[in-house]
Amino acid sequence: NPFTDDDGHDLEAEISVLWASGITSGCTPTQFCPERAVTRAEMAAFLVRGFGLAASDTDSFTDDDQHFFESEISALWASGITSGCTPTQFCPERAVTRAEMAAFLIRSLSG
């Protein structure tokens, strides 16, 4: 169990599986931040790692330049899983809604 802030959490086992599978490294090296919302950029990283999506150099969005997860966002676009929050923006720091998450997962599973 690499995280100190999920001890006793109802989903501690699931969080540990995500870490062991390489899908997450947490919000810090020792914390998962289990009650914090997920940003669209973090969600992109989870999906790319979880589904083993191919990397892409395509720069499809104007608002993710130099973002920590820019390559993951590009991979999500190249895989047809996202078209962005607008035709030219991904909105990487915006929280993912449950409806958006459903769409992203269905597209990931269908690809």
C-alpha positions in Angstrom: 0.0 0.0 0.0 2.0 3.0 -1.2 -0.5 5.7 -0.1 -0.9 7.1 3.5 -4.2 8.8 3.0 -6.4 5.9 2.0 -5.8 3.7 5.0 -9.2 2.4 6.1 -11.0 3.9 3.0 -13.8 1.8 1.6 -12.0 1.6 -1.7 -8.4 1.1 -0.4 -8.1 -2.2 -2.2 -9.1 -0.8 -5.5 -6.8 2.1 -5.2 -3.9 -0.3 -4.5 -4.8 -2.3 -7.6 -4.7 0.9 -9.7 -1.2 1.7 -8.3 0.1 -1.9 -8.7 -1.2 -1.9 -12.3 0.6 1.3 -13.2 -2.6 3.2 -13.8 -2.0 5.8 -11.1 1.0 7.1 -9.2 -1.2 9.2 -6.9 -1.6 13.0 -6.4 1.8 12.9 -4.6 4.3 10.1 -4.2 2.7 9.1 -0.9 -1.0 10.3 -1.3 -3.8 9.3 -3.6 -6.3 12.0 -2.5 -9.3 9.7 -2.6 -11.9 12.4 -2.1 -10.6 14.9 -4.6 -12.3 15.2 -8.0 -10.5 14.0 -11.1 -9.5 16.5 -13.8 -10.0 15.8 -17.4 -6.2 15.6 -17.8 -5.9 13.0 -15.0 -8.7 11.0 -16.5 -6.8 11.0 -19.8 -3.8 9.6 -18.1 -5.9 6.9 -16.3 -7.5 5.8 -19.6 -4.2 5.8 -21.6 -2.5 3.7 -19.0 -5.4 1.4 -18.3 -6.2 0.6 -21.9 -2.6 0.8 -23.2 -3.5 3.4 -25.8 -0.8 4.3 -28.3 1.1 7.6 -27.9 0.5 10.4 -30.3 2.5 13.5 -31.3 -0.5 15.2 -32.7 -1.3 18.5 -31.0 -5.0 18.8 -31.3 -5.8 21.3 -28.6 -4.7 24.8 -27.9 -5.1 24.7 -24.1 -2.9 21.7 -23.3 0.5 23.0 -24.5 3.2 22.1 -22.0 0.7 20.4 -19.7 2.1 17.5 -17.7 -0.4 15.2 -19.4 -0.3 16.6 -22.9 0.9 13.4 -24.5 -1.9 11.4 -22.8 -4.5 14.0 -24.0 -3.1 13.6 -27.5 -3.3 9.8 -27.3 -6.9 10.1 -26.2 -7.7 12.3 -29.2 -5.8 10.1 -31.7 -7.7 7.1 -30.4 -11.1 8.8 -31.1 -12.0 8.8 -27.4 -12.3 12.6 -27.1 -13.0 15.5 -29.4 -12.4 18.0 -26.5 -14.7 20.3 -24.6 -14.7 22.5 -27.7 -13.3 21.9 -31.2 -10.0 23.4 -30.2 -9.8 22.9 -26.4 -9.6 19.9 -24.0 -10.2 21.8 -20.8 -7.5 19.8 -18.9 -8.1 21.2 -15.5 -11.9 21.0 -15.5 -13.4 18.2 -13.4 -14.8 15.2 -15.3 -18.6 14.8 -14.9 -20.1 11.4 -14.4 -21.7 11.7 -17.8 -18.4 12.5 -19.5 -16.8 9.6 -17.7 -19.4 7.2 -19.0 -18.8 8.5 -22.5 -15.0 8.2 -22.2 -15.3 4.7 -20.8 -17.7 3.5 -23.5 -15.5 4.9 -26.2 -12.4 3.4 -24.6 -14.0 0.0 -24.5 -15.3 0.2 -28.0 -12.0 1.2 -29.5 
